[in-house]
């Protein structure tokens, strides 16, 4: 299979690890659509701008246990798009740490 064929099929957007001791870490209706590629959500750093279903605990910790955004097979493009916001956050921090 050529690289072009792989990109066309988009296998790089989906991975499932049923041997993981935590699989599935979130309950979903269709287990075959459970995506493990973003095992730990890269959007956690966005706080309340991630777009997911979360709560903050009494201690101020973000609890994402009821969010399935990173594990939905078709959400790869959404996550990649949101990662640009994290890149912008990092740029601001590097350019001017006082700006936050």
N, C-alpha and C positions, 0 to 999 in steps of 0.2 A: 504494500500500500504506500502510495506517495504521500509526501507532506500535504500537498494540496487536497488529496482525498480525505486525509485525517481532519484537516481544518473544515472541510465541507461537512463532514459528519459530526464534528464538534465533540469528539470523545474527550477532549481536554476539559470540558465543562462539567464532567460528571465522574464521580468515583464513589464506590460503596465498599465498606469494609465490614462485612458481617462477622468477622472474627474478632473485632474489637470488643473488649470486655464491657464497654459502655453502650454498644449498639443494641437497639437504637436509643440515643440519649434523649430524644423527644418523641412523643407519640404523634403518628401521622396516619391518615386514613389509608393511603396507598404506600405500603412499605417499599415497593419496588422503585418508587420515585424518590426515596430518601437519599440525599446527596451528602457524602462525607467530606467533600473537597474542602469545605470551610469548617473543619471540625471545631475550631475555636473561632468565633465570629470576628472577622476583622473590623466590623463596624462598631464594636463595643466602645471604642474610643470616641465615637461621635456623640455619646451621651444620649440626650433626648432627640437628636437629629438623625438617628439611624433609620427610623421608619418602622421599627419593630414593635412587637407587643411585649412590654416589659414593665416592671415596677421598681421603685427604689425601696429598699428595706428601711427599717427604723434607723439603722446605722448609716444610711446614705449609700449603700452598695447597690449597684444596678443588678437586678435579678431578671435574667432572660430565659428562665426555665419554661415559660409558656410561649416562647417565640420560635417559629420554625423557618423564618426567612432564609438563614444560611443553608438550611437543609432541604429546601424545595428545589427539585431538579431544574426548574425553569428560571430560577432567580440568579443565576451566574452573572448575567449582564447587569442586573440591578446592583449587585454587590460591587462589581468592577467600576460601575459609574459612581457609586457612593465613595469608593476609595479615593477618588479625586478630591473629595472634601477633606479627607485626612491629609493628603499631600499638601493642600492649601494651608491646613492648620499647622503643619510642620514648617512650611515656608515662613509663615508669620512668626512662629516661635524662634526660628533661626535668625531671621532678619531683624526682629525687634522683640526680644523677650518680654518687654514691658507692655506690649500691645494686647496680648491675650484677649 
